[in-house]
C-alpha cells in the first residue's frame, strides 16, 4: 500500500489492528504505513490506544536480540549484562540489536589524533590527554599548538613541567 492510496480510515484501522500485536515493532508499523515513528505514536495516542511503554504492555513481552529469543526483557538483560530498562528503551527506539555491545558511538571513542604519542622536548606522553594533564592545559591546546606548528609554547610548558619534577625529586 502506498500513502496516496491509503485513506485515513484505512490507516487508523491498520494502527488499531497492529498496535496491540507485540510481534510487530513500532518502527516496522511506521515503515508499513510510510509515516514517521513520532507520527505513529501521536496517531495511536489520538485513537486512545495504550502507551506501548506502559507496564501492562511490557508484561510477558518476548524479546528478540540479534536473532536470539528471550522470554522477556529482564531475561535478555541478565544474559547481555545490562538492565531491563536498557532493553525496554532499545526496543522502544528500534535499536534492540545493539543492546549489550557496549558504547560504540563515535563521540565516545577518542579520535586517532588523541591517541598519538606526543613528544615535546625530552618528554614523551602516550596521548594528547596525558600531555595536556601533565602540562596543565586543555587537550585542545595541545592539539592546536601541534597542528599549527607552534611548539615553542609547548616547549616552555614542558620546561616548567621538568622544573616541577626536579623540585619534587629534590624535596
C-alpha positions, 0 to 999 in steps of 0.5 A, a space after each residue: 500500500 502506498 500513502 496516496 492510496 491509503 485513506 485515513 480510515 484505512 490507516 487508523 484501522 491498520 494502527 488499531 489492528 497492529 498496535 496491540 500485536 507485540 510481534 510487530 515493532 513500532 518502527 516496522 508499523 511506521 515503515 508499513 504505513 510510510 509515516 514517521 515513528 513520532 507520527 505513529 505514536 501521536 496517531 495511536 495516542 489520538 485513537 486512545 490506544 495504550 502507551 506501548 511503554 506502559 507496564 501492562 504492555 511490557 508484561 510477558 513481552 518476548 524479546 528478540 536480540 540479534 536473532 536470539 529469543 528471550 522470554 522477556 526483557 529482564 531475561 535478555 538483560 541478565 544474559 547481555 549484562 545490562 538492565 531491563 530498562 536498557 532493553 525496554 528503551 532499545 526496543 522502544 527506539 528500534 535499536 534492540 540489536 545493539 543492546 549489550 555491545 557496549 558504547 560504540 558511538 563515535 563521540 565516545 571513542 577518542 579520535 586517532 589524533 588523541 591517541 598519538 604519542 606526543 613528544 615535546 622536548 625530552 618528554 614523551 606522553 602516550 596521548 594528547 590527554 596525558 600531555 595536556 594533564 601533565 602540562 596543565 592545559 586543555 587537550 585542545 591546546 595541545 592539539 592546536 599548538 601541534 597542528 599549527 606548528 607552534 611548539 615553542 609554547 609547548 616547549 616552555 610548558 614542558 620546561 616548567 613541567 621538568 622544573 616541577 619534577 626536579 623540585 619534587 625529586 629534590 624535596 
